[in-house]
């Protein structure tokens, strides 16, 4: 956690379900009840990463380890086969 108590959350898997979770995180953050911040995302698809960056204004990566270093918690939204 950040020193101010904000939970930094990343998302692995930036397709439709990943975007649903990102939308919910933004709603939680804007309500102000819980200190949460979307800090980035990870996907193997470069197009999914570009789309997520445009939509949510956060950096995305193609390596989960990099995301894990930035986040306190990670939501995994990949298909079962991954």
The 8 nearest C-alpha neighbors of each residue, nearest first, counted from 0:
[[1, 6, 71, 4, 5, 2, 7, 3],
 [0, 2, 3, 5, 4, 6, 7, 71],
 [1, 3, 4, 0, 5, 6, 7, 34],
 [2, 4, 1, 5, 0, 34, 6, 35],
 [5, 3, 1, 2, 0, 6, 34, 35],
 [4, 6, 34, 35, 1, 3, 0, 7],
 [5, 7, 35, 0, 71, 36, 34, 8],
 [8, 6, 36, 70, 71, 38, 35, 37],
 [9, 7, 72, 37, 70, 73, 38, 36],
 [10, 8, 73, 39, 40, 38, 70, 37],
 [9, 11, 40, 74, 73, 75, 12, 41],
 [12, 10, 41, 75, 40, 76, 42, 74],
 [11, 13, 77, 76, 42, 17, 14, 41],
 [14, 12, 17, 42, 47, 18, 11, 51],
 [15, 13, 17, 16, 12, 18, 47, 76],
 [14, 16, 18, 17, 19, 13, 12, 76],
 [15, 17, 19, 18, 14, 76, 20, 13],
 [18, 16, 13, 20, 14, 19, 15, 76],
 [17, 19, 21, 15, 16, 20, 22, 13],
 [20, 18, 16, 22, 17, 21, 23, 15],
 [19, 21, 23, 17, 18, 22, 24, 16],
 [20, 22, 18, 24, 23, 19, 17, 25],
 [23, 21, 25, 19, 20, 24, 18, 26],
 [22, 24, 26, 20, 25, 21, 27, 19],
 [25, 23, 21, 27, 26, 22, 28, 20],
 [24, 26, 28, 22, 23, 27, 29, 21],
 [27, 25, 23, 29, 24, 28, 30, 22],
 [28, 26, 24, 30, 25, 29, 23, 33],
 [27, 29, 25, 31, 26, 30, 35, 24],
 [28, 30, 26, 31, 27, 25, 32, 24],
 [31, 29, 27, 28, 32, 26, 33, 25],
 [30, 32, 29, 28, 33, 34, 27, 35],
 [31, 33, 30, 34, 27, 28, 29, 35],
 [34, 32, 31, 35, 28, 27, 30, 5],
 [33, 35, 5, 28, 6, 31, 32, 4],
 [36, 34, 6, 5, 28, 33, 7, 37],
 [35, 37, 7, 38, 8, 6, 28, 5],
 [36, 38, 8, 39, 9, 7, 24, 35],
 [39, 37, 9, 8, 7, 36, 57, 70],
 [40, 38, 9, 58, 57, 59, 37, 10],
 [39, 41, 59, 10, 9, 11, 60, 13],
 [40, 42, 11, 60, 61, 59, 12, 63],
 [41, 43, 12, 44, 61, 13, 11, 48],
 [42, 44, 61, 45, 41, 12, 47, 48],
 [45, 43, 47, 42, 46, 48, 61, 13],
 [44, 46, 48, 47, 49, 43, 42, 61],
 [45, 47, 49, 48, 44, 50, 51, 43],
 [46, 48, 50, 44, 45, 49, 13, 51],
 [47, 49, 45, 51, 46, 50, 59, 52],
 [50, 48, 46, 52, 51, 47, 45, 53],
 [49, 51, 47, 53, 48, 52, 46, 54],
 [52, 50, 54, 48, 53, 49, 55, 47],
 [53, 51, 56, 49, 57, 55, 50, 54],
 [54, 52, 50, 51, 56, 55, 49, 57],
 [53, 55, 51, 52, 56, 50, 57, 49],
 [56, 54, 52, 57, 53, 51, 21, 37],
 [55, 57, 52, 53, 54, 58, 51, 39],
 [58, 56, 39, 52, 55, 38, 59, 37],
 [57, 59, 39, 52, 40, 60, 56, 38],
 [58, 60, 40, 39, 41, 48, 52, 57],
 [59, 61, 41, 62, 40, 58, 42, 66],
 [60, 62, 41, 43, 42, 63, 59, 45],
 [63, 61, 64, 60, 65, 41, 66, 42],
 [62, 64, 66, 65, 41, 67, 61, 60],
 [65, 63, 67, 66, 62, 68, 69, 61],
 [64, 66, 68, 63, 67, 62, 69, 60],
 [65, 67, 63, 69, 68, 64, 70, 9],
 [68, 66, 64, 70, 69, 65, 63, 73],
 [67, 69, 66, 65, 70, 64, 71, 63],
 [70, 68, 66, 67, 65, 38, 71, 7],
 [69, 71, 7, 8, 67, 72, 9, 68],
 [70, 72, 7, 0, 8, 6, 73, 69],
 [73, 71, 8, 70, 9, 7, 74, 6],
 [74, 72, 9, 10, 8, 75, 70, 11],
 [73, 75, 10, 11, 9, 76, 72, 8],
 [74, 76, 11, 77, 10, 73, 12, 17],
 [77, 75, 12, 17, 11, 16, 74, 78],
 [76, 78, 12, 75, 81, 79, 11, 13],
 [77, 79, 80, 81, 76, 12, 75, 14],
 [78, 80, 81, 77, 76, 75, 12, 16],
 [79, 81, 78, 77, 76, 12, 75, 43],
 [80, 79, 78, 77, 12, 76, 75, 43]]
